[in-house]
Amino acid sequence: MVQKTVDILADLEARGLVSQMTSEDEFRPHLVGGSRTIYSGFDPTADSLHIGHLVPLLALRRFQLAGHKPLALVGGATGMIGDPSFKAAERQLNSTEVISGWVDSLKGQLSRFLDFDCGESSAMVVNNLDWTRDLNVLSFLRDIGKHFSVNAMIQKESVKQRIEREGSGISFTEFSYMILQSYDFAELYRRHDCSIQIGGSDQWGNITGGIDLARRMYQGQTYGLTLPLVTKADGQKFGKTETGTVWLDPDKTSPYAFFQFWLNTADADVYKFLRYFTFLSVSEIAEIEAADAAATGRPAAQGILAREVTRLVHGDEGLQAAERISAALFSGELGDLTAPDFDQLRLDGLPTTDADGEVLPIVEALVSTGLAASNRVAREFIAAGAVSANGVKVPDTDVSLTKADALFGKYIVLKRGKKLFHLLRFA
């Protein structure tokens, strides 16, 4: 159910979700004055979105709940070029077939977050390949390119950094990305009366380019708003773990691993992340923070964050699966689990590796399951007493895991440290 609010910007600002906006004195009345069409773009750089995409994706949902119409743009065209914004080097270009498959995957994911059947505010997924596929090079140069000053383009911070960096610089292909994204905004204005674009703060140059192009080509009045790029208090990159990117696809990052990522949020970040990634009101989040400050022991905020975001991305069923796995593993009561329980843990998304043969040296097991990056690192973990198998600490590097020692002749749960688990399964 879409419920119109008076000022969506007030809520975004209270959450710390506004980085920059254009023509603020005109933008605010424009939003309050009626239902507007707003878009954000998602380029297919993989077959799944990751948690870095959640801020703009959930922002689209917030605008929809405030009575506006969201367009989620999948970049079938721009994905073939690559956005140079604050990238250290040129992107690898992928084939048309690969990108087409990724576009289809992203469309399905975007559809889970927006309401496509709510009247005038119903969401749409659009693909910029639809208006660039038949655009010939002379039309592109004469009708679109003529509106762009190279002098202005090279002053955009994202481009300037690449030009000034020693090495390969920037190709004409990636340099043209700003023109393509700007053309998206102009076309969405023409086709759908889309007057607002949102994106990460690294998209400021591309967004303002689109505003200028819509004005030049169609005399359109459009606006832009950027959202902050998510950072962690300790300086580490958000959305990365020891095992890689945290994806929204449950086949790439299981609901259990996804749940654990949020559960392990630092105290310094958790209340900001509650504002960014959940639909709890700002006042509710303030109450959670105040209660945590007054309480002794572990804060409640991490658990609330993990449950809210996991439910948003994976639904109630995914959340239940994640909590079931967590309860079984962290209680250490593996002996109480039945063989079907282990099968269910695997199906629920506990990372699993099939063992070759009936005997596997512990060092080899740690490396093959990804719990250690190398044999040397595996030995260091074992020497530090950080590794256990089926709840029993591994005493030294000479230990081998055998099918005979496995629970039900099949399962060994490896644990590294306090929070990393892997299921080793013998045939």
C-alpha positions as a Markdown table, in Angstrom:
| # | Residue | x | y | z |
|---|---|---|---|---|
| 1 | Met | 0.0 | 0.0 | 0.0 |
| 2 | Val | 1.5 | 3.4 | -1.1 |
| 3 | Gln | 1.0 | 6.2 | 1.4 |
| 4 | Lys | 1.8 | 9.7 | 0.4 |
| 5 | Thr | 4.0 | 11.6 | 2.8 |
| 6 | Val | 4.4 | 15.3 | 3.0 |
| 7 | Asp | 8.2 | 15.6 | 2.5 |
| 8 | Ile | 10.2 | 12.5 | 1.5 |
| 9 | Leu | 13.4 | 14.6 | 1.6 |
| 10 | Ala | 12.9 | 15.2 | 5.3 |
| 11 | Asp | 13.0 | 11.5 | 6.0 |
| 12 | Leu | 16.0 | 11.0 | 3.7 |
| 13 | Glu | 17.9 | 13.8 | 5.5 |
| 14 | Ala | 17.0 | 12.4 | 8.9 |
| 15 | Arg | 18.5 | 9.1 | 7.8 |
| 16 | Gly | 21.7 | 10.8 | 6.5 |
| 17 | Leu | 20.8 | 9.7 | 3.0 |
| 18 | Val | 21.2 | 13.0 | 1.2 |
| 19 | Ser | 24.7 | 13.8 | -0.1 |
| 20 | Gln | 23.9 | 16.4 | -2.8 |
| 21 | Met | 20.9 | 17.8 | -4.6 |
| 22 | Thr | 20.3 | 20.2 | -7.5 |
| 23 | Ser | 18.3 | 23.4 | -7.3 |
| 24 | Glu | 17.1 | 22.6 | -3.7 |
| 25 | Asp | 14.8 | 25.6 | -3.6 |
| 26 | Glu | 12.9 | 24.2 | -6.6 |
| 27 | Phe | 13.4 | 20.5 | -5.9 |
| 28 | Arg | 11.5 | 20.5 | -2.6 |
| 29 | Pro | 8.3 | 22.1 | -3.9 |
| 30 | His | 8.5 | 19.9 | -7.0 |
| 31 | Leu | 8.4 | 16.7 | -4.8 |
| 32 | Val | 5.7 | 18.0 | -2.5 |
| 33 | Gly | 3.6 | 19.3 | -5.4 |
| 34 | Gly | 2.5 | 15.9 | -6.7 |
| 35 | Ser | 3.4 | 12.4 | -7.7 |
| 36 | Arg | 6.7 | 12.4 | -9.6 |
| 37 | Thr | 8.6 | 9.8 | -11.7 |
| 38 | Ile | 12.0 | 9.0 | -10.4 |
| 39 | Tyr | 14.8 | 6.7 | -11.6 |
| 40 | Ser | 18.0 | 5.1 | -10.6 |
| 41 | Gly | 20.3 | 3.0 | -12.8 |
| 42 | Phe | 21.8 | -0.4 | -12.2 |
| 43 | Asp | 24.5 | -1.6 | -14.7 |
| 44 | Pro | 24.8 | -5.3 | -15.2 |
| 45 | Thr | 28.4 | -5.8 | -14.2 |
| 46 | Ala | 27.6 | -9.3 | -12.8 |
| 47 | Asp | 24.7 | -11.7 | -12.7 |
| 48 | Ser | 23.5 | -10.4 | -9.4 |
| 49 | Leu | 23.2 | -7.1 | -7.5 |
| 50 | His | 25.3 | -6.8 | -4.3 |
| 51 | Ile | 24.6 | -5.0 | -1.0 |
| 52 | Gly | 26.2 | -1.8 | -2.3 |
| 53 | His | 23.2 | -1.5 | -4.6 |
| 54 | Leu | 20.7 | -1.6 | -1.7 |
| 55 | Val | 20.9 | 2.1 | -0.8 |
| 56 | Pro | 19.7 | 3.4 | -4.1 |
| 57 | Leu | 17.3 | 0.5 | -4.5 |
| 58 | Leu | 15.7 | 1.0 | -1.1 |
| 59 | Ala | 15.6 | 4.7 | -1.8 |
| 60 | Leu | 13.5 | 4.0 | -4.9 |
| 61 | Arg | 11.2 | 2.1 | -2.6 |
| 62 | Arg | 11.1 | 4.9 | -0.1 |
| 63 | Phe | 10.0 | 7.3 | -2.9 |
| 64 | Gln | 7.3 | 4.9 | -4.0 |
| 65 | Leu | 6.0 | 4.7 | -0.4 |
| 66 | Ala | 5.8 | 8.5 | -0.5 |
| 67 | Gly | 3.5 | 8.3 | -3.6 |
| 68 | His | 6.1 | 8.7 | -6.4 |
| 69 | Lys | 6.6 | 6.4 | -9.4 |
| 70 | Pro | 10.0 | 4.6 | -9.5 |
| 71 | Leu | 11.8 | 3.5 | -12.6 |
| 72 | Ala | 14.6 | 0.9 | -12.1 |
| 73 | Leu | 16.8 | 1.2 | -15.1 |
| 74 | Val | 18.9 | -1.8 | -16.1 |
| 75 | Gly | 21.8 | -0.7 | -18.2 |
| 76 | Gly | 21.8 | -3.1 | -21.1 |
| 77 | Ala | 23.7 | -0.4 | -23.1 |
| 78 | Thr | 25.8 | 1.3 | -20.5 |
| 79 | Gly | 26.8 | -2.0 | -19.1 |
| 80 | Met | 28.5 | -2.7 | -22.4 |
| 81 | Ile | 30.7 | 0.4 | -21.9 |
| 82 | Gly | 31.5 | 0.6 | -18.2 |
| 83 | Asp | 31.2 | 3.5 | -15.8 |
| 84 | Pro | 34.7 | 5.1 | -15.2 |
| 85 | Ser | 33.5 | 6.9 | -12.1 |
| 86 | Phe | 36.3 | 6.7 | -9.5 |
| 87 | Lys | 37.6 | 3.4 | -11.0 |
| 88 | Ala | 41.4 | 3.0 | -11.0 |
| 89 | Ala | 41.5 | 1.2 | -14.3 |
| 90 | Glu | 39.6 | 0.4 | -17.5 |
| 91 | Arg | 36.8 | -2.2 | -17.0 |
| 92 | Gln | 37.0 | -5.5 | -18.9 |
| 93 | Leu | 34.3 | -5.5 | -21.7 |
| 94 | Asn | 31.9 | -8.4 | -21.7 |
| 95 | Ser | 30.1 | -9.9 | -24.6 |
| 96 | Thr | 26.6 | -9.0 | -25.6 |
| 97 | Glu | 25.3 | -12.4 | -24.7 |
| 98 | Val | 26.8 | -12.3 | -21.2 |
| 99 | Ile | 25.4 | -8.9 | -20.5 |
| 100 | Ser | 22.0 | -9.9 | -21.9 |
| 101 | Gly | 21.9 | -12.8 | -19.4 |
| 102 | Trp | 22.9 | -10.5 | -16.5 |
| 103 | Val | 20.2 | -8.0 | -17.5 |
| 104 | Asp | 17.6 | -10.7 | -17.1 |
| 105 | Ser | 19.0 | -11.7 | -13.7 |
| 106 | Leu | 19.0 | -8.1 | -12.5 |
| 107 | Lys | 15.4 | -7.5 | -13.7 |
| 108 | Gly | 14.2 | -10.4 | -11.5 |
| 109 | Gln | 16.0 | -9.0 | -8.4 |
| 110 | Leu | 14.8 | -5.5 | -8.9 |
| 111 | Ser | 11.3 | -6.7 | -9.1 |
| 112 | Arg | 11.4 | -8.1 | -5.5 |
| 113 | Phe | 11.9 | -4.6 | -4.0 |
| 114 | Leu | 9.3 | -2.5 | -5.8 |
| 115 | Asp | 5.5 | -2.7 | -6.1 |
| 116 | Phe | 4.4 | -3.1 | -9.7 |
| 117 | Asp | 0.6 | -3.1 | -9.1 |
| 118 | Cys | -0.3 | 0.0 | -7.0 |
| 119 | Gly | -2.0 | 2.3 | -9.5 |
| 120 | Glu | -0.3 | 5.5 | -10.6 |
| 121 | Ser | 2.8 | 4.8 | -8.5 |
| 122 | Ser | 3.4 | 1.3 | -10.0 |
| 123 | Ala | 7.1 | 0.7 | -10.6 |
| 124 | Met | 8.6 | -0.1 | -14.0 |
| 125 | Val | 11.9 | -1.8 | -15.0 |
| 126 | Val | 13.4 | -0.1 | -18.1 |
| 127 | Asn | 16.4 | -1.0 | -20.3 |
| 128 | Asn | 18.5 | 1.7 | -21.9 |
| 129 | Leu | 19.3 | -0.7 | -24.8 |
| 130 | Asp | 15.7 | 0.0 | -26.0 |
| 131 | Trp | 16.6 | 3.5 | -27.1 |
| 132 | Thr | 20.2 | 3.1 | -28.0 |
| 133 | Arg | 20.1 | -0.2 | -30.0 |
| 134 | Asp | 19.2 | 1.5 | -33.3 |
| 135 | Leu | 21.0 | 4.7 | -32.7 |
| 136 | Asn | 23.6 | 5.2 | -35.4 |
| 137 | Val | 26.9 | 6.8 | -34.8 |
| 138 | Leu | 26.2 | 9.9 | -36.9 |
| 139 | Ser | 23.0 | 10.6 | -35.1 |
| 140 | Phe | 24.7 | 10.1 | -31.8 |
| 141 | Leu | 27.5 | 12.6 | -32.7 |
| 142 | Arg | 25.2 | 15.2 | -34.3 |
| 143 | Asp | 22.1 | 15.1 | -32.2 |
| 144 | Ile | 23.5 | 14.2 | -28.7 |
| 145 | Gly | 27.3 | 14.7 | -28.7 |
| 146 | Lys | 27.1 | 18.3 | -29.9 |
| 147 | His | 25.5 | 19.3 | -26.5 |
| 148 | Phe | 28.6 | 18.2 | -24.6 |
| 149 | Ser | 31.7 | 20.3 | -24.0 |
| 150 | Val | 34.9 | 18.2 | -23.7 |
| 151 | Asn | 36.3 | 21.0 | -21.6 |
| 152 | Ala | 33.5 | 20.5 | -19.1 |
| 153 | Met | 33.6 | 16.7 | -19.3 |
| 154 | Ile | 37.3 | 16.5 | -18.3 |
| 155 | Gln | 36.7 | 18.7 | -15.3 |
| 156 | Lys | 34.3 | 16.1 | -13.8 |
| 157 | Glu | 36.1 | 14.7 | -10.8 |
| 158 | Ser | 35.6 | 11.1 | -11.8 |
| 159 | Val | 37.2 | 11.7 | -15.2 |
| 160 | Lys | 39.9 | 14.1 | -14.0 |
| 161 | Gln | 41.2 | 11.5 | -11.6 |
| 162 | Arg | 41.6 | 9.0 | -14.4 |
| 163 | Ile | 43.3 | 11.5 | -16.7 |
| 164 | Glu | 45.8 | 12.6 | -14.0 |
| 165 | Arg | 46.6 | 9.0 | -12.9 |
| 166 | Glu | 49.7 | 7.5 | -14.3 |
| 167 | Gly | 49.2 | 4.5 | -16.5 |
| 168 | Ser | 46.5 | 3.8 | -19.1 |
| 169 | Gly | 44.4 | 7.0 | -18.4 |
| 170 | Ile | 40.9 | 6.7 | -19.9 |
| 171 | Ser | 39.7 | 5.3 | -23.2 |
| 172 | Phe | 37.2 | 7.2 | -25.5 |
| 173 | Thr | 34.8 | 4.3 | -24.8 |
| 174 | Glu | 34.6 | 5.0 | -21.0 |
| 175 | Phe | 34.9 | 8.7 | -21.6 |
| 176 | Ser | 31.6 | 8.5 | -23.6 |
| 177 | Tyr | 29.8 | 6.8 | -20.6 |
| 178 | Met | 28.7 | 10.2 | -19.3 |
| 179 | Ile | 27.0 | 11.0 | -22.6 |
| 180 | Leu | 25.1 | 7.7 | -22.6 |
| 181 | Gln | 23.9 | 8.1 | -19.0 |
| 182 | Ser | 22.9 | 11.7 | -19.7 |
| 183 | Tyr | 21.0 | 10.5 | -22.7 |
| 184 | Asp | 19.1 | 8.0 | -20.5 |
| 185 | Phe | 17.8 | 10.8 | -18.3 |
| 186 | Ala | 16.8 | 12.9 | -21.3 |
| 187 | Glu | 15.0 | 9.9 | -22.9 |
| 188 | Leu | 13.2 | 8.9 | -19.6 |
| 189 | Tyr | 12.1 | 12.5 | -19.3 |
| 190 | Arg | 10.7 | 12.4 | -22.9 |
| 191 | Arg | 9.1 | 8.9 | -22.6 |
| 192 | His | 7.9 | 8.8 | -19.0 |
| 193 | Asp | 8.0 | 12.4 | -17.8 |
| 194 | Cys | 10.7 | 11.3 | -15.4 |
| 195 | Ser | 12.0 | 14.4 | -13.6 |
| 196 | Ile | 14.3 | 13.0 | -10.9 |
| 197 | Gln | 17.4 | 10.9 | -11.0 |
| 198 | Ile | 19.0 | 9.4 | -7.8 |
| 199 | Gly | 22.3 | 7.6 | -7.5 |
| 200 | Gly | 25.5 | 7.3 | -5.4 |
| 201 | Ser | 27.6 | 10.4 | -4.8 |
| 202 | Asp | 30.0 | 9.1 | -7.4 |
| 203 | Gln | 27.3 | 9.7 | -10.0 |
| 204 | Trp | 27.0 | 13.5 | -9.5 |
| 205 | Gly | 28.8 | 14.3 | -12.8 |
| 206 | Asn | 26.6 | 11.9 | -14.8 |
| 207 | Ile | 23.4 | 13.1 | -13.2 |
| 208 | Thr | 24.1 | 16.8 | -13.8 |
| 209 | Gly | 25.1 | 16.0 | -17.4 |
| 210 | Gly | 21.6 | 14.4 | -17.8 |
| 211 | Ile | 19.9 | 17.4 | -16.3 |
| 212 | Asp | 21.7 | 19.7 | -18.8 |
| 213 | Leu | 20.9 | 17.4 | -21.8 |
| 214 | Ala | 17.2 | 17.1 | -21.0 |
| 215 | Arg | 17.1 | 20.9 | -20.9 |
| 216 | Arg | 19.0 | 21.3 | -24.2 |
| 217 | Met | 17.1 | 18.6 | -26.1 |
| 218 | Tyr | 13.6 | 18.8 | -24.7 |
| 219 | Gln | 13.5 | 22.0 | -22.6 |
| 220 | Gly | 12.9 | 19.8 | -19.6 |
| 221 | Gln | 13.2 | 20.8 | -15.9 |
| 222 | Thr | 14.8 | 17.9 | -14.1 |
| 223 | Tyr | 16.5 | 17.3 | -10.8 |
| 224 | Gly | 19.1 | 15.1 | -9.2 |
| 225 | Leu | 19.9 | 13.8 | -5.8 |
| 226 | Thr | 22.9 | 11.7 | -4.7 |
| 227 | Leu | 23.1 | 9.3 | -1.8 |
| 228 | Pro | 26.2 | 8.8 | 0.3 |
| 229 | Leu | 28.5 | 5.9 | -0.6 |
| 230 | Val | 28.5 | 3.6 | 2.4 |
| 231 | Thr | 31.7 | 3.5 | 4.4 |
| 232 | Lys | 32.6 | 1.6 | 7.6 |
| 233 | Ala | 34.0 | 3.4 | 10.7 |
| 234 | Asp | 37.2 | 1.3 | 10.6 |
| 235 | Gly | 38.0 | 2.3 | 7.0 |
| 236 | Gln | 37.4 | -1.1 | 5.5 |
| 237 | Lys | 35.4 | -1.4 | 2.3 |
| 238 | Phe | 31.7 | -2.0 | 2.9 |
| 239 | Gly | 30.2 | -5.1 | 1.4 |
| 240 | Lys | 33.3 | -7.2 | 1.3 |
| 241 | Thr | 34.2 | -10.1 | 3.5 |
| 242 | Glu | 37.1 | -12.6 | 3.6 |
| 243 | Thr | 35.1 | -14.8 | 1.2 |
| 244 | Gly | 34.4 | -11.9 | -1.2 |
| 245 | Thr | 31.4 | -9.7 | -2.2 |
| 246 | Val | 28.1 | -10.0 | -0.3 |
| 247 | Trp | 25.5 | -10.7 | -3.1 |
| 248 | Leu | 21.7 | -10.5 | -3.1 |
| 249 | Asp | 21.5 | -13.8 | -5.0 |
| 250 | Pro | 21.0 | -16.6 | -2.4 |
| 251 | Asp | 23.0 | -18.9 | -4.7 |
| 252 | Lys | 26.0 | -16.6 | -4.5 |
| 253 | Thr | 25.7 | -15.5 | -0.8 |
| 254 | Ser | 23.5 | -17.8 | 1.2 |
| 255 | Pro | 20.8 | -16.3 | 3.5 |
| 256 | Tyr | 22.8 | -17.6 | 6.4 |
| 257 | Ala | 26.0 | -15.9 | 5.3 |
| 258 | Phe | 24.0 | -12.7 | 4.5 |
| 259 | Phe | 22.5 | -12.8 | 8.0 |
| 260 | Gln | 25.9 | -13.2 | 9.6 |
| 261 | Phe | 27.3 | -10.3 | 7.6 |
| 262 | Trp | 24.8 | -7.9 | 9.2 |
| 263 | Leu | 25.0 | -9.6 | 12.6 |
| 264 | Asn | 28.7 | -8.8 | 12.7 |
| 265 | Thr | 28.3 | -5.1 | 12.1 |
| 266 | Ala | 30.4 | -2.9 | 14.4 |
| 267 | Asp | 28.8 | -0.9 | 17.1 |
| 268 | Ala | 30.1 | 2.3 | 15.4 |
| 269 | Asp | 28.2 | 1.5 | 12.2 |
| 270 | Val | 25.1 | -0.3 | 13.3 |
| 271 | Tyr | 22.7 | 2.6 | 14.0 |
| 272 | Lys | 23.7 | 4.3 | 10.7 |
| 273 | Phe | 23.1 | 1.1 | 8.9 |
| 274 | Leu | 19.7 | 0.8 | 10.5 |
| 275 | Arg | 18.8 | 4.2 | 9.1 |
| 276 | Tyr | 20.2 | 3.3 | 5.6 |
| 277 | Phe | 19.0 | -0.2 | 5.1 |
| 278 | Thr | 15.8 | -0.7 | 7.0 |
| 279 | Phe | 12.3 | 0.9 | 6.9 |
| 280 | Leu | 12.2 | 1.3 | 10.7 |
| 281 | Ser | 11.4 | 4.9 | 11.5 |
| 282 | Val | 14.1 | 7.3 | 12.6 |
| 283 | Ser | 12.4 | 7.6 | 16.0 |
| 284 | Glu | 12.3 | 3.8 | 16.4 |
| 285 | Ile | 16.0 | 3.6 | 15.6 |
| 286 | Ala | 16.7 | 6.3 | 18.2 |
| 287 | Glu | 14.9 | 4.3 | 20.8 |
| 288 | Ile | 16.9 | 1.2 | 19.9 |
| 289 | Glu | 20.1 | 3.2 | 20.3 |
| 290 | Ala | 19.0 | 4.7 | 23.6 |
| 291 | Ala | 18.0 | 1.2 | 25.0 |
| 292 | Asp | 21.4 | -0.2 | 23.9 |
| 293 | Ala | 23.2 | 2.6 | 25.6 |
| 294 | Ala | 21.3 | 2.0 | 28.9 |
| 295 | Ala | 21.7 | -1.8 | 28.8 |
| 296 | Thr | 24.6 | -4.0 | 29.8 |
| 297 | Gly | 25.9 | -6.7 | 27.6 |
| 298 | Arg | 25.6 | -7.1 | 23.8 |
| 299 | Pro | 23.6 | -4.4 | 22.0 |
| 300 | Ala | 20.3 | -5.5 | 20.4 |
| 301 | Ala | 20.8 | -3.4 | 17.3 |
| 302 | Gln | 22.9 | -5.9 | 15.3 |
| 303 | Gly | 20.2 | -8.6 | 15.7 |
| 304 | Ile | 17.5 | -6.2 | 14.6 |
| 305 | Leu | 19.5 | -5.1 | 11.6 |
| 306 | Ala | 20.3 | -8.6 | 10.5 |
| 307 | Arg | 16.7 | -9.7 | 10.8 |
| 308 | Glu | 15.3 | -6.6 | 9.0 |
| 309 | Val | 17.7 | -6.7 | 6.0 |
| 310 | Thr | 17.6 | -10.5 | 5.6 |
| 311 | Arg | 13.8 | -10.4 | 5.6 |
| 312 | Leu | 13.9 | -7.6 | 3.0 |
| 313 | Val | 16.2 | -9.4 | 0.7 |
| 314 | His | 15.3 | -13.1 | 1.3 |
| 315 | Gly | 11.8 | -13.0 | 2.7 |
| 316 | Asp | 10.5 | -14.6 | 5.9 |
| 317 | Glu | 11.5 | -18.1 | 4.7 |
| 318 | Gly | 15.1 | -17.0 | 4.1 |
| 319 | Leu | 15.3 | -15.3 | 7.5 |
| 320 | Gln | 14.0 | -18.4 | 9.2 |
| 321 | Ala | 16.6 | -20.6 | 7.4 |
| 322 | Ala | 19.4 | -18.2 | 8.5 |
| 323 | Glu | 18.3 | -18.2 | 12.1 |
| 324 | Arg | 17.9 | -22.0 | 12.2 |
| 325 | Ile | 21.5 | -22.5 | 10.9 |
| 326 | Ser | 22.8 | -19.9 | 13.3 |
| 327 | Ala | 21.1 | -21.6 | 16.3 |
| 328 | Ala | 22.5 | -25.0 | 15.4 |
| 329 | Leu | 26.1 | -23.9 | 14.8 |
| 330 | Phe | 26.6 | -21.4 | 17.6 |
| 331 | Ser | 25.0 | -23.6 | 20.2 |
| 332 | Gly | 27.6 | -26.2 | 19.4 |
| 333 | Glu | 25.0 | -29.0 | 19.9 |
| 334 | Leu | 25.8 | -30.7 | 16.6 |
| 335 | Gly | 25.2 | -34.1 | 18.2 |
| 336 | Asp | 21.5 | -33.3 | 18.6 |
| 337 | Leu | 21.1 | -32.8 | 14.8 |
| 338 | Thr | 19.8 | -35.7 | 12.6 |
| 339 | Ala | 21.0 | -36.6 | 9.2 |
| 340 | Pro | 18.0 | -34.8 | 7.6 |
| 341 | Asp | 19.0 | -31.7 | 9.7 |
| 342 | Phe | 22.4 | -31.6 | 8.0 |
| 343 | Asp | 20.8 | -31.9 | 4.6 |
| 344 | Gln | 18.6 | -29.0 | 5.5 |
| 345 | Leu | 21.5 | -26.9 | 6.7 |
| 346 | Arg | 23.1 | -27.5 | 3.3 |
| 347 | Leu | 19.9 | -26.6 | 1.5 |
| 348 | Asp | 19.5 | -23.5 | 3.7 |
| 349 | Gly | 22.8 | -22.2 | 2.4 |
| 350 | Leu | 25.6 | -23.3 | 4.8 |
| 351 | Pro | 28.7 | -23.3 | 2.5 |
| 352 | Thr | 29.4 | -27.0 | 1.6 |
| 353 | Thr | 32.2 | -28.8 | -0.1 |
| 354 | Asp | 32.2 | -32.4 | -1.2 |
| 355 | Ala | 35.3 | -34.3 | -0.1 |
| 356 | Asp | 37.2 | -36.4 | -2.6 |
| 357 | Gly | 37.8 | -39.9 | -1.2 |
| 358 | Glu | 37.4 | -41.0 | 2.4 |
| 359 | Val | 40.4 | -39.2 | 4.0 |
| 360 | Leu | 41.3 | -35.5 | 3.8 |
| 361 | Pro | 44.2 | -33.9 | 5.6 |
| 362 | Ile | 43.1 | -31.0 | 7.7 |
| 363 | Val | 45.3 | -28.4 | 6.0 |
| 364 | Glu | 44.0 | -29.4 | 2.6 |
| 365 | Ala | 40.5 | -29.3 | 3.9 |
| 366 | Leu | 40.8 | -25.7 | 5.2 |
| 367 | Val | 42.2 | -24.5 | 1.8 |
| 368 | Ser | 39.7 | -26.4 | -0.3 |
| 369 | Thr | 36.8 | -25.0 | 1.6 |
| 370 | Gly | 38.1 | -21.5 | 1.5 |
| 371 | Leu | 38.5 | -21.2 | 5.3 |
| 372 | Ala | 42.2 | -20.6 | 4.7 |
| 373 | Ala | 43.9 | -18.8 | 1.7 |
| 374 | Ser | 46.9 | -21.1 | 1.6 |
| 375 | Asn | 48.6 | -24.1 | 3.3 |
| 376 | Arg | 50.7 | -21.7 | 5.4 |
| 377 | Val | 47.8 | -19.7 | 6.6 |
| 378 | Ala | 45.9 | -23.0 | 7.4 |
| 379 | Arg | 48.8 | -24.1 | 9.6 |
| 380 | Glu | 48.9 | -20.8 | 11.4 |
| 381 | Phe | 45.1 | -21.0 | 12.2 |
| 382 | Ile | 45.6 | -24.6 | 13.5 |
| 383 | Ala | 48.6 | -23.6 | 15.6 |
| 384 | Ala | 46.6 | -20.7 | 17.1 |
| 385 | Gly | 43.8 | -23.2 | 18.2 |
| 386 | Ala | 41.3 | -21.5 | 15.9 |
| 387 | Val | 40.1 | -24.6 | 14.0 |
| 388 | Ser | 37.6 | -27.3 | 15.1 |
| 389 | Ala | 35.9 | -30.2 | 13.5 |
| 390 | Asn | 32.4 | -31.3 | 14.7 |
| 391 | Gly | 32.9 | -29.2 | 17.8 |
| 392 | Val | 36.4 | -30.6 | 18.7 |
| 393 | Lys | 39.4 | -28.4 | 18.5 |
| 394 | Val | 42.0 | -29.7 | 15.9 |
| 395 | Pro | 45.2 | -30.2 | 17.9 |
| 396 | Asp | 47.9 | -30.1 | 15.2 |
| 397 | Thr | 48.5 | -30.0 | 11.4 |
| 398 | Asp | 48.9 | -33.8 | 11.1 |
| 399 | Val | 45.2 | -34.5 | 11.7 |
| 400 | Ser | 43.2 | -36.0 | 8.8 |
| 401 | Leu | 39.4 | -35.9 | 8.5 |
| 402 | Thr | 37.9 | -39.3 | 7.6 |
| 403 | Lys | 34.6 | -40.5 | 6.6 |
| 404 | Ala | 34.7 | -42.9 | 9.5 |
| 405 | Asp | 34.8 | -39.9 | 11.9 |
| 406 | Ala | 32.0 | -38.0 | 10.1 |
| 407 | Leu | 28.6 | -37.7 | 11.7 |
| 408 | Phe | 26.3 | -40.2 | 10.0 |
| 409 | Gly | 29.4 | -41.3 | 8.0 |
| 410 | Lys | 28.9 | -38.2 | 5.9 |
| 411 | Tyr | 29.2 | -34.8 | 7.6 |
| 412 | Ile | 32.0 | -32.8 | 9.3 |
| 413 | Val | 31.4 | -29.2 | 10.3 |
| 414 | Leu | 34.6 | -27.2 | 10.1 |
| 415 | Lys | 34.8 | -24.0 | 12.2 |
| 416 | Arg | 37.5 | -21.4 | 12.0 |
| 417 | Gly | 37.5 | -18.7 | 14.7 |
| 418 | Lys | 34.2 | -17.8 | 16.3 |
| 419 | Lys | 32.0 | -17.2 | 13.3 |
| 420 | Leu | 33.2 | -19.0 | 10.1 |
| 421 | Phe | 31.7 | -22.4 | 9.3 |
| 422 | His | 31.8 | -24.9 | 6.4 |
| 423 | Leu | 30.2 | -28.2 | 5.9 |
| 424 | Leu | 32.4 | -31.0 | 4.5 |
| 425 | Arg | 30.4 | -33.8 | 3.0 |
| 426 | Phe | 31.7 | -37.3 | 2.2 |
| 427 | Ala | 30.0 | -39.3 | -0.5 |
